[in-house]
Amino acid sequence: MNKKFIWINTQFEGFHSYPNAPEEVSFLRSSHRHIFHVKVHIEIYHNERDIEFILFKHFVETFCIPKLNKTDLGSCETISDNLYKSINSIYPNRQIVITVSEDNENGCSCRYD
């Protein structure tokens, strides 16, 4: 089956910590700042873009990201799950892939079917 997706990139400042970090990276146990980079792929149903990507980017930046607790975000995976909940509430029943990275260096990708 052929699926089509649009995608958007955005970023925001936030803080998180990793309380159970291994000893070798114990500095991560304290709250620290990152610029979180986010890429969202969302399934579309036809070639005329039933979701216009500029409008989708505005939606993610003005509705989804402001709902995050930017002083205690949790892991990149947690950020992805929380973004997905907001996106899915408006765009249900679509496959979504969200990539979240710390400072555009290390991160995760989560696929939601």
C-alpha positions in Angstrom: 0.0 0.0 0.0 1.3 3.4 -1.0 1.1 6.1 1.8 1.8 9.8 1.4 3.1 12.1 4.2 3.8 15.7 4.6 6.4 16.8 7.1 7.4 19.9 9.1 10.4 21.0 11.1 10.4 23.3 14.1 12.3 23.9 17.3 11.8 25.2 20.8 13.8 25.8 24.0 13.2 23.6 27.0 14.6 22.0 30.1 14.7 18.4 31.3 16.7 16.0 33.4 17.6 12.3 33.5 17.4 11.4 37.2 18.6 7.8 36.6 21.5 8.7 34.3 24.5 6.3 34.4 27.4 7.5 36.4 29.5 8.3 33.3 26.9 11.0 32.4 25.8 11.9 35.9 25.7 15.6 34.9 22.4 14.8 33.1 20.7 14.2 36.4 20.4 18.0 36.9 17.9 20.1 34.9 19.6 21.3 31.8 18.7 23.4 28.7 18.4 22.2 25.1 17.0 23.5 21.8 14.7 20.6 20.9 14.3 20.0 17.2 11.1 18.4 16.1 10.2 16.8 12.8 6.6 15.6 12.3 5.5 13.4 9.4 1.7 13.0 9.1 -0.2 10.9 6.6 -2.2 12.6 3.9 -4.9 11.0 1.8 -4.4 12.5 -1.7 -2.1 14.5 -3.9 -3.8 17.8 -3.2 -2.7 17.8 0.4 -5.7 17.4 2.7 -3.4 18.9 5.3 -1.5 22.0 4.1 2.0 21.9 5.6 2.4 25.6 6.4 -0.9 25.4 8.3 0.1 22.2 10.0 3.4 23.8 11.1 1.5 26.7 12.6 -0.8 24.2 14.4 2.1 22.4 15.9 3.9 25.6 16.9 0.8 27.4 18.3 -1.3 24.5 19.8 0.9 21.5 20.4 4.2 22.9 21.6 2.7 25.4 24.0 1.0 22.6 25.9 4.3 21.0 26.8 5.8 21.7 30.3 9.0 23.3 29.0 10.6 23.3 32.5 10.4 19.5 32.9 9.9 18.0 29.5 11.1 14.4 30.1 12.9 12.4 27.5 12.7 12.9 23.8 10.4 9.9 23.7 8.1 11.5 26.2 8.1 14.8 24.3 7.2 12.8 21.1 4.3 11.0 22.9 2.9 14.3 24.3 3.1 15.9 20.9 1.4 12.9 19.3 -1.5 13.2 21.8 -2.1 16.8 20.8 -1.8 16.1 17.1 -4.0 13.0 17.2 -6.8 14.9 19.0 -7.2 17.1 15.9 -6.0 14.7 13.1 -7.1 11.2 14.3 -6.5 7.9 12.4 -3.4 8.9 10.6 0.0 7.4 10.7 2.4 9.9 12.3 6.2 9.8 12.8 7.8 12.3 15.2 11.5 12.8 15.6 12.7 14.8 18.6 16.4 15.7 19.1 18.4 17.6 21.6 20.3 20.4 19.9 19.8 18.7 16.5 22.4 16.1 17.6 20.9 13.1 19.4 17.3 12.0 19.6 14.6 9.5 18.8 12.0 8.8 16.2 8.6 7.4 17.2 6.1 5.9 14.8 2.4 6.0 15.7 0.0 3.8 13.6 
